[in-house]
Amino acid sequence: MDETTGTIGLVEQELTPESPHSREPSDIPLIPRDLKVKLKEQRLIIEWNDGRRSDILFSDLRRVCPCAACRSERGEQAKNPLRILKYDPGQLRVTGARLVGNYAIQFSWSDGHDTGIFDFRFLRSLQDPESGS
């Protein structure tokens, strides 16, 4: 990640017979061409390989964090809507990010949380429910 711009860039893969880019268009998986982690603006901007663009607030990502602890917390909240949450997602900030393999991104949060791994299909589904996740 480029600390000055808060940007994580992906390198395009070579076109080989094994590459997803050499398949028929309907078989090509949705992958980011570019990821921008905007720390000042607290948002993630993704340019997808099919030309679409996602612009997601980090506070929205924290509300749907896929880690076991956050899923459990949301489950408890659903059982008892009057339960006080441990955190206010709107008050938390992303302080860093890293790519996980070639399938996901992981964020570090101002409260020390860093176990949620957001796979690219999940991120695409947040703004495009028909993307197949």
N, C-alpha and C positions, 0 to 999 in steps of 0.2 A: 504494500500500500504506500502511496506517495503521501507522506505526512503533511506536506504543504497544501495539497489540494484535497486530501481525503479521498483519493481515487484509487480503485483497484482495477487494473486492466487485465484482460485475458488475451492470450496469444492465440491467433487462429491456428487450427490444426492443419497439417499437410493433407492434401487430397490423395488418399490412398484407397485401395479396394476395401480395406477394413474400416476406413473412416466413415462416421455417420454422414458426412457431407457428400459422399459419393453414391448414396442411396437414392431411391425414388423420392420426390418431394414429400409424399404422404408418410414416408418412413423416417424422415429426418426428425430427431428429437429436438425439443425446444431447449436451446441453450443460449446463454447470454453472449452477445458479441462484445459487450462492454458493461462493466459495473462501475458505478460511481457512488462511493460512500461519502455523502456530504455531511461532515461532522458539524459544521457551523449551522447548516439548515436542518440538521437532524432528519435526513431523508436518504432513501436509497433509490437511485435511478438506474434502470436496466434497459439496455438496448438489446432486443432479442434478435436471433438469427432469422426470424421471419419478417423483420421490419417493424414489429410493434415495439412500444415503449411502455414501461411501468415506472410509476413514480409513487413510492410508498413511504409514508411517515414512519419513523422508528417507533413512535408511541403505538402505532397500529400493529407493528411487528411484535412488540412486547406483549400486547394483549392476546396474541395468538401463538406465543412462544411454544414450540413443540417439545420442549424438554419434559421429563417425567415430573419434576417438581412443579412446574407451571401448570401442566395438565391436571395434576392432583389439586392444586390450589383452585383452579377453575371449577373442578368437579365439586369441591367442598362449597364453593360459592353458590353453585347451582342448587345444592341441597338446602342451603340456608342463605337466602338473599340478603339477610340482615347482618351477616358475618362481615367483619371489618377486614379488608384486604391488607396484606403486609406492605404493599406498595401502591403508589398511584402511578400507572404507566405514563401518564402525561408529565410527571415530574422527573422521570428517569431519563438519562441521556446515554447515547452510545458514545463510548470513548475510543473504540477501536474495532477492527474487523480483520478477518483472515479467511482465505479460501480454504475449503475442506475438499481435498482431492479436486476433481473436475465436475463435481455434482452439487456443491452446496457452499454456503457462506455462514460463518459463525461470528457473532458480535460479542463484544465486551461492554458491559453496562456500568453506569456510575455507582450502582449498589454492589458491584463485585460479581454479579451474575454473568456467566459465560458458557453455560452448558447447552444452550439451544442451538441446534444445527438446522438451518433453513435450506432445504434442498430446493433446487431451481424450479422443479415442477410445482412445489408448494407455493413458492413466491409468485409464479405465473398465475396459479389458480386464484390468488387473492384478488386479481383484477380481471381475470378471464376464466370463469368457472367451467367453460367448455374445453379447457386445454388438457383435460384428461388426467387429473390427479385425484 
